[in-house]
Amino acid sequence: MTLIFREAVRGDLERIVELIADDAVAATRTGTYGAPHLAGFEAVAASPDNELVVAESDGEVVGVMQLTFIPGISRNGAARLLVEAVRVDKAQRGQGIGRLMMEHAHERGRARGCVLAQLTSDKQRPEAHRFYRNLGYEQSHEGFKLPL
Amino acid sequence: MTLIFREAVRGDLERIVELIADDAVAATRTGTYGAPHLAGFEAVAASPDNELVVAESDGEVVGVMQLTFIPGISRNGAARLLVEAVRVDKAQRGQGIGRLMMEHAHERGRARGCVLAQLTSDKQRPEAHRFYRNLGYEQSHEGFKLPL
């Protein structure tokens, strides 16, 4: 299988929402594809610090992730890469697509001067935690969320 | 005590680095104030999605935090607020400065259209975890980091 990584275009958005929603934890909170997702997409596209990346195989979008490049003062002025909304098509799992996506994310981070990658994963996702640990991630932090 | 919240200026930077470094977990990785911090500060100042905020009391900087406003597709196209590098002067703790800072962070997030605040805290910081839970945060995620 050959994977192509590219920035998402508007025509990918319905498929992206489908991938993000096809998940026990995220299904209810993702919503049905519509105007709020399009507004979110436009905001991501307009931000110089964000990239929405899709993985394409044989012309089909099989994975998605959002990358955010964050400048900072701590850690000796280091920029960091935040990875969010990582999804691989359920029908395509077990072929290493997720690992290749994360390697691409890290390459993009390095290209943007980031010296650290970070992400959070819901405590209900033990398989995802194993996946990230296998990639070398240290499970060093607690993650907190608050509706505003 | 009256707190003033404002965006940091370059003249605050040495004090900010001092606050960030004055911490058992972060001391070694923050580094000594110098050119990398200045470069990080300039990058934060240049980013439309980031704000470095200081809390000032009687003309003295007593707290710092970095806010990042992140657009997105998941959670029905919601933008989220990421809070990083939260520090209160050790000599000024116990007066509620941290809580007021976080309330200011949430106000800034809402003003930027964010419907969710998120942050991570090192597993070595149980007091910080209690602080965030007391603010209403749900400790729902595992946090992962990887050097790039």
Contacts between the chains, C-beta under 8 A, distances in Angstrom:
chain1	res1	chain2	res2	distance
A	13	B	73	7.4
A	16	B	73	6.0
A	17	B	73	6.5
A	20	B	73	6.3
A	20	B	74	4.9
A	26	B	74	6.4
A	29	B	74	7.6
A	29	B	75	5.2
A	29	B	76	6.9
A	30	B	74	5.9
A	30	B	75	6.8
A	30	B	76	6.5
A	31	B	75	7.9
A	31	B	76	3.5
A	31	B	77	7.5
A	35	B	77	7.9
A	36	B	76	4.9
A	36	B	77	3.5
A	36	B	78	7.6
A	37	B	73	5.5
A	37	B	76	7.0
A	37	B	77	4.5
A	38	B	77	7.3
A	39	B	77	5.4
A	40	B	71	5.7
A	40	B	72	5.4
A	40	B	73	4.8
A	40	B	77	3.2
A	40	B	78	7.0
A	40	B	79	7.4
A	41	B	73	6.0
A	41	B	77	7.6
A	43	B	71	3.3
A	43	B	72	8.0
A	43	B	79	6.7
A	44	B	71	4.8
A	44	B	72	6.6
A	44	B	73	7.0
A	46	B	71	7.9
A	47	B	48	7.5
A	47	B	49	5.8
A	47	B	71	5.8
A	48	B	47	7.5
A	48	B	48	7.5
A	49	B	47	5.8
A	49	B	49	5.0
A	49	B	50	7.6
A	50	B	49	7.6
A	50	B	70	6.9
A	50	B	71	6.3
A	52	B	73	6.8
A	66	B	72	6.1
A	66	B	73	7.1
A	66	B	74	7.9
A	68	B	68	7.3
A	68	B	70	5.5
A	70	B	50	6.9
A	70	B	68	5.4
A	70	B	82	7.4
A	70	B	84	7.5
A	71	B	40	5.7
A	71	B	43	3.3
A	71	B	44	4.8
A	71	B	46	7.9
A	71	B	47	5.8
A	71	B	50	6.3
A	72	B	40	5.5
A	72	B	43	8.0
A	72	B	44	6.6
A	72	B	66	6.0
A	72	B	84	6.5
A	72	B	85	6.6
A	73	B	13	7.4
A	73	B	16	6.0
A	73	B	17	6.5
A	73	B	20	6.2
A	73	B	37	5.5
A	73	B	40	4.8
A	73	B	41	6.0
A	73	B	44	7.0
A	73	B	52	6.8
A	73	B	66	7.1
A	73	B	85	6.5
A	74	B	20	4.9
A	74	B	26	6.4
A	74	B	29	7.6
A	74	B	30	5.9
A	74	B	66	7.9
A	74	B	84	7.2
A	74	B	85	4.6
A	75	B	29	5.2
A	75	B	30	6.9
A	75	B	31	7.9
A	76	B	29	6.9
A	76	B	30	6.5
A	76	B	31	3.6
A	76	B	36	4.9
A	76	B	37	7.1
A	77	B	31	7.5
A	77	B	35	8.0
A	77	B	36	3.5
A	77	B	37	4.5
A	77	B	38	7.3
A	77	B	39	5.4
A	77	B	40	3.2
A	77	B	41	7.5
A	78	B	36	7.6
A	78	B	40	7.0
A	79	B	40	7.4
A	79	B	43	6.7
A	81	B	148	6.8
A	82	B	70	7.4
A	82	B	82	7.1
A	84	B	70	7.5
A	84	B	72	6.6
A	84	B	74	7.2
A	85	B	72	6.7
A	85	B	73	6.5
A	85	B	74	4.6
A	106	B	146	7.5
A	106	B	148	5.5
A	109	B	148	5.3
A	110	B	148	5.2
A	114	B	148	5.7
A	115	B	147	6.6
A	115	B	148	5.5
A	116	B	145	6.1
A	116	B	146	7.1
A	116	B	147	6.0
A	116	B	148	6.2
A	117	B	145	7.0
A	117	B	146	4.5
A	117	B	147	8.0
A	117	B	148	5.5
A	118	B	120	7.2
A	118	B	143	7.0
A	118	B	144	6.6
A	118	B	145	4.9
A	118	B	146	7.6
A	119	B	143	7.7
A	119	B	144	5.3
A	120	B	118	7.2
A	120	B	120	6.2
A	120	B	141	4.0
A	120	B	142	6.5
A	120	B	143	5.0
A	120	B	144	7.1
A	121	B	141	6.2
A	121	B	142	5.4
A	121	B	144	6.8
A	122	B	140	6.2
A	122	B	141	5.6
A	122	B	142	7.9
A	123	B	140	5.9
A	123	B	141	6.3
A	123	B	142	6.0
A	129	B	142	5.6
A	129	B	144	7.8
A	132	B	144	4.7
A	133	B	144	7.8
A	135	B	146	6.9
A	136	B	146	5.5
A	137	B	144	3.9
A	137	B	145	6.5
A	137	B	146	4.6
A	138	B	144	6.7
A	138	B	145	5.5
A	138	B	146	7.0
A	139	B	142	5.5
A	139	B	143	7.4
A	139	B	144	5.6
A	140	B	122	6.1
A	140	B	123	5.9
A	140	B	143	6.7
A	140	B	144	7.4
A	140	B	145	5.7
A	141	B	120	4.0
A	141	B	121	6.2
A	141	B	122	5.6
A	141	B	123	6.2
A	141	B	142	7.5
A	141	B	143	2.7
A	141	B	144	7.3
A	141	B	145	6.8
A	142	B	120	6.5
A	142	B	121	5.3
A	142	B	122	7.9
A	142	B	123	6.0
A	142	B	129	5.6
A	142	B	139	5.5
A	142	B	141	7.5
A	142	B	142	7.4
A	142	B	143	6.1
A	143	B	118	7.0
A	143	B	119	7.7
A	143	B	120	5.0
A	143	B	139	7.4
A	143	B	140	6.7
A	143	B	141	2.7
A	143	B	142	6.1
A	143	B	143	4.5
A	144	B	118	6.6
A	144	B	119	5.3
A	144	B	120	7.1
A	144	B	121	6.8
A	144	B	129	7.8
A	144	B	132	4.7
A	144	B	133	7.8
A	144	B	137	3.9
A	144	B	138	6.7
A	144	B	139	5.6
A	144	B	140	7.4
A	144	B	141	7.3
A	145	B	116	6.1
A	145	B	117	7.0
A	145	B	118	4.9
A	145	B	137	6.5
A	145	B	138	5.5
A	145	B	140	5.7
A	145	B	141	6.8
A	146	B	106	7.5
A	146	B	116	7.1
A	146	B	117	4.5
A	146	B	118	7.6
A	146	B	135	6.9
A	146	B	136	5.5
A	146	B	137	4.6
A	146	B	138	7.0
A	147	B	115	6.6
A	147	B	116	6.0
A	147	B	117	8.0
A	148	B	81	6.8
A	148	B	106	5.6
A	148	B	109	5.3
A	148	B	110	5.2
A	148	B	114	5.7
A	148	B	115	5.5
A	148	B	116	6.2
A	148	B	117	5.6
